[in-house]
Amino acid sequence: MTKLLKLNDADFVVEIPPQFEKYVDTAMLRLQVLYPACRLTREGNAISIGPSDSVAEDQLRRDVLHTIFREKVYAETLVMRQALVTAVMRR
């Protein structure tokens, strides 16, 4: 389960479950496009976020978790999608 923590050097930290950790770096890149004013930093199994004055904390947390989940789905289905495109293009 993800947790929301407060730290002195960040507005908040979202802990990432182990099964999603390998998707965090790519997700952070996408999140920086969505929230250019926020500072995103990976701290082990968590993302430290600050400052986020213009964005509600619950919305930002939801977007972080959703983006990481989407990265996992994308990575796990990439081979299947490539095979489908290859099969369609051969016809």
Backbone as JSON, one array per atom type, in Angstrom:
{
  "sequence": "MTKLLKLNDADFVVEIPPQFEKYVDTAMLRLQVLYPACRLTREGNAISIGPSDSVAEDQLRRDVLHTIFREKVYAETLVMRQALVTAVMRR",
  "N": [[0.84, -1.18, 0.0], [0.5, 2.25, -0.74], [1.97, 5.09, 0.83], [1.58, 8.32, 2.27], [3.79, 10.71, 3.15], [5.19, 13.31, 5.2], [8.0, 15.34, 4.85], [10.82, 17.32, 5.93], [12.34, 18.51, 3.84], [10.76, 18.32, 1.63], [7.51, 18.77, 0.13], [5.8, 16.57, 0.21], [6.02, 12.96, 0.28], [5.65, 10.16, -1.77], [5.39, 6.84, -1.25], [6.48, 3.99, -3.06], [5.26, 0.87, -4.03], [7.12, -2.25, -4.05], [6.79, -3.8, -6.49], [6.42, -1.89, -8.42], [8.64, -0.31, -8.6], [10.63, -0.37, -10.65], [9.57, 1.15, -12.66], [9.49, 3.75, -11.97], [11.41, 5.78, -12.69], [10.93, 6.35, -15.44], [8.27, 7.12, -15.27], [8.54, 9.4, -13.71], [9.71, 11.16, -15.5], [7.6, 11.63, -17.3], [5.83, 12.8, -15.48], [7.15, 15.18, -14.88], [6.7, 16.64, -17.13], [3.97, 17.08, -16.94], [3.83, 18.5, -14.53], [5.68, 20.93, -14.37], [6.54, 22.85, -12.53], [6.95, 21.56, -10.16], [9.28, 19.91, -8.03], [10.63, 16.87, -8.51], [11.98, 14.07, -6.97], [13.72, 11.06, -6.78], [13.82, 8.88, -4.09], [15.04, 6.21, -3.09], [12.64, 3.86, -2.6], [10.63, 5.69, -3.09], [9.0, 8.74, -4.15], [9.92, 11.99, -3.82], [8.33, 15.05, -3.48], [8.18, 18.43, -4.24], [8.34, 21.97, -4.57], [4.77, 22.15, -4.38], [2.78, 24.14, -4.71], [0.77, 25.11, -6.46], [-0.78, 22.95, -7.02], [-3.13, 20.61, -5.88], [-2.5, 18.46, -3.17], [-3.63, 15.84, -2.98], [-4.47, 15.44, -5.64], [-2.03, 15.51, -7.03], [-0.72, 13.34, -5.86], [-2.42, 11.25, -6.7], [-2.03, 11.45, -9.48], [0.7, 10.79, -9.65], [0.75, 8.08, -8.79], [-0.99, 6.96, -10.68], [0.38, 7.44, -13.09], [2.69, 5.9, -12.73], [1.55, 3.36, -12.6], [0.49, 3.22, -15.22], [2.88, 3.19, -16.68], [3.86, 0.7, -15.95], [1.91, -1.02, -17.07], [2.24, -0.32, -19.77], [4.91, -1.19, -20.27], [4.67, -3.94, -19.75], [2.96, -4.79, -21.74], [4.14, -4.19, -24.12], [5.61, -5.99, -25.84], [3.56, -7.67, -26.75], [1.95, -5.81, -28.14], [3.75, -5.0, -30.13], [4.05, -7.42, -31.52], [1.46, -7.72, -32.5], [1.25, -5.52, -34.24], [3.23, -6.24, -36.09], [2.12, -8.61, -37.12], [-0.18, -7.6, -38.35], [0.91, -5.88, -40.26], [2.14, -7.61, -42.03], [0.24, -8.59, -43.72]],
  "CA": [[0.0, 0.0, 0.0], [1.28, 3.47, -0.79], [1.82, 5.96, 1.99], [1.86, 9.72, 2.06], [4.59, 11.16, 4.27], [5.68, 14.68, 5.17], [9.4, 15.47, 5.21], [11.23, 18.71, 6.02], [12.87, 19.03, 2.59], [9.78, 18.12, 0.55], [6.11, 18.96, 0.51], [5.39, 15.24, 0.63], [6.68, 11.82, -0.35], [4.77, 9.04, -2.08], [6.13, 5.58, -1.27], [6.12, 3.15, -4.19], [5.37, -0.56, -3.73], [8.26, -2.88, -4.75], [6.48, -4.28, -7.83], [6.35, -0.74, -9.33], [9.87, 0.48, -8.49], [11.42, -0.25, -11.89], [8.87, 2.05, -13.58], [9.47, 5.08, -11.36], [12.21, 6.76, -13.42], [10.21, 6.73, -16.65], [7.07, 7.84, -14.84], [8.94, 10.73, -13.24], [9.92, 11.99, -16.68], [6.26, 12.04, -17.74], [5.26, 13.7, -14.47], [7.8, 16.49, -14.98], [6.02, 17.35, -18.21], [2.67, 17.5, -16.41], [4.02, 19.41, -13.4], [7.04, 21.48, -14.49], [6.9, 23.67, -11.37], [7.24, 20.7, -9.01], [10.57, 19.24, -7.99], [10.46, 15.44, -8.25], [13.24, 13.41, -6.67], [13.56, 9.67, -6.34], [14.52, 8.56, -2.84], [14.84, 4.78, -2.86], [11.34, 3.37, -3.05], [9.67, 6.78, -2.95], [9.19, 9.97, -4.91], [9.82, 13.19, -3.01], [7.71, 16.08, -4.3], [8.13, 19.74, -3.65], [7.1, 22.49, -3.98], [3.58, 21.91, -5.2], [1.81, 25.15, -4.26], [-0.35, 25.32, -7.38], [-1.47, 21.68, -7.26], [-3.63, 19.97, -4.66], [-1.68, 17.31, -2.79], [-4.29, 14.59, -3.33], [-4.44, 15.31, -7.1], [-0.66, 15.18, -7.42], [-0.49, 11.95, -5.42], [-3.2, 10.4, -7.61], [-1.36, 11.46, -10.78], [1.95, 10.04, -9.52], [0.45, 6.65, -8.75], [-1.59, 6.58, -11.96], [1.43, 7.45, -14.1], [3.55, 4.72, -12.5], [0.76, 2.19, -13.01], [0.44, 3.22, -16.68], [4.19, 2.78, -17.16], [3.94, -0.75, -15.75], [1.06, -1.63, -18.08], [2.89, -0.1, -21.06], [6.08, -2.06, -20.38], [4.27, -5.34, -19.76], [2.2, -5.12, -22.96], [4.88, -3.73, -25.29], [5.91, -7.11, -26.74], [2.3, -8.09, -27.35], [1.54, -4.79, -29.11], [4.68, -5.08, -31.26], [3.69, -8.62, -32.28], [0.21, -7.43, -33.19], [1.56, -4.62, -35.37], [3.97, -7.04, -37.05], [1.17, -9.52, -37.76], [-1.07, -6.82, -39.21], [1.69, -5.31, -41.34], [2.53, -8.67, -42.96], [-0.88, -8.94, -44.61]],
  "C": [[0.88, 1.24, 0.0], [0.97, 4.32, 0.43], [2.15, 7.38, 1.59], [2.56, 10.22, 3.31], [4.93, 12.64, 4.12], [7.14, 14.66, 5.62], [9.76, 16.95, 5.22], [11.65, 19.29, 4.68], [11.93, 18.85, 1.42], [8.39, 18.42, 1.07], [5.53, 17.64, 0.99], [6.12, 14.19, -0.18], [5.64, 10.74, -0.59], [5.64, 7.79, -2.15], [5.57, 4.7, -2.37], [6.28, 1.69, -3.8], [6.48, -1.21, -4.57], [7.97, -3.3, -6.19], [6.42, -3.15, -8.86], [7.66, 0.04, -9.4], [10.61, 0.65, -9.8], [10.77, 0.68, -12.92], [8.91, 3.5, -13.11], [10.23, 6.11, -12.2], [11.5, 7.26, -14.68], [8.96, 7.53, -16.3], [7.42, 9.25, -14.37], [9.18, 11.68, -14.41], [8.59, 12.5, -17.22], [5.63, 13.03, -16.76], [5.88, 15.09, -14.52], [7.21, 17.31, -16.11], [4.67, 17.89, -17.72], [2.79, 18.58, -15.34], [5.43, 20.02, -13.43], [7.47, 22.32, -13.29], [7.26, 22.85, -10.14], [8.64, 20.08, -9.15], [10.33, 17.79, -7.6], [11.83, 14.81, -8.05], [12.96, 12.0, -6.22], [14.43, 9.45, -5.12], [14.24, 7.1, -2.52], [13.53, 4.32, -3.45], [10.25, 4.43, -2.94], [10.0, 7.92, -3.91], [8.93, 11.13, -3.96], [9.34, 14.32, -3.92], [7.7, 17.41, -3.57], [8.66, 20.77, -4.62], [5.92, 22.27, -4.92], [2.46, 22.86, -4.8], [0.58, 25.25, -5.15], [-1.18, 24.07, -7.63], [-1.91, 21.09, -5.92], [-2.84, 18.68, -4.41], [-2.33, 15.98, -3.2], [-4.32, 14.36, -4.84], [-3.06, 14.9, -7.58], [-0.32, 13.74, -7.04], [-1.19, 10.97, -6.35], [-2.51, 10.32, -8.98], [-0.03, 10.69, -10.74], [1.68, 8.54, -9.58], [-0.14, 6.16, -10.08], [-0.54, 6.49, -13.06], [2.35, 6.25, -13.94], [2.82, 3.46, -12.92], [0.7, 2.09, -14.53], [1.76, 2.78, -17.28], [4.36, 1.26, -17.04], [3.13, -1.48, -16.82], [1.7, -1.5, -19.46], [4.05, -1.07, -21.26], [5.68, -3.53, -20.5], [3.52, -5.74, -21.03], [2.94, -4.74, -24.24], [5.14, -4.86, -26.29], [4.66, -7.58, -27.46], [1.84, -7.09, -28.42], [2.45, -4.8, -30.34], [4.36, -6.29, -32.14], [2.41, -8.41, -33.07], [0.45, -6.54, -34.41], [2.29, -5.4, -36.46], [3.04, -7.97, -37.82], [0.25, -8.78, -38.72], [-0.32, -6.28, -40.43], [2.1, -6.35, -42.39], [1.44, -8.99, -43.97], [-0.87, -8.11, -45.85]]
}
